[in-house]
Amino acid sequence: MCSLCRPVCYCRLRSDGDELCAHSAVPSVVAGYGLTETTSVLTLPPNHRYGVTLPPATVGQPIPCTQMKVIDLTTGRPLPHLERGEICARGPQIMKGYLKNDKATRDMIDPEGWLHTGDIGYYDEDGYFFVIDRLKELMKYNSHQVVPSELEAVLLTHPDVVDAGVFGLPDPQAGELPTALVVRAPGATTTEKDIQDYVKDKVASFKRLRGGVFFVASVPRTLTGKVIRRAMRSMLSAKSHL
């Protein structure tokens, strides 16, 4: 451990990561960003020796020889800083393509060489990138696109919420209704309506939890901390049949 300078994580950082580092010889863990299709990283935080204070939750800035942009989900046009869209990247580390699958390659890499990551995110005025969610996880409510992780972040600011997961509940008229599974703090008496009202006051009208709030013992997650939304739908279906 004495030779370890700075651990870099390429998955969702746990909220207790800094606490773990504080009680060990490991320096603080920072997040980078890359895909299997990029063969290596796309972004890294600046060297800590430069004394740079990183913005919370950033995955860093593009590494040398790497171009990155964020595009509008509908028009494909490049977006300015702080606007959310799909993250795209271009550089020498991008794969040539999928073996014997030209269609999948064309779907991911456009004619100009930009790889479409399928991740939703944005960058700030200093070029730091932030990954919000997966494009395929987006919910559509009356033609509006709703990012589940954005609502999860709001839910986690409630003092009685320990964990939360959001998914789209199919609806014949609206498409999908934003729905939440919530883990309450021990002894909390907050009701489902309390949670809905709390979120309603903090988000746009089309992002409200119209599918409802349901209390559960735990939110299903992968080993890397990602919410398993299909499992949440199954949990809700099971609850409705009790």
Helices and strands as residue ranges (DSSP letters): E 8-9, H 17-22, E 30-31, E 33-34, G 36-38, E 41-44, G 48-50, E 61-62, E 67-71, E 85-90, H 102-108, E 115-123, E 129-134, G 135-137, E 139-141, E 144-146, H 148-155, E 161-171, E 175-184, H 192-200, G 205-207, E 212-215, H 229-240
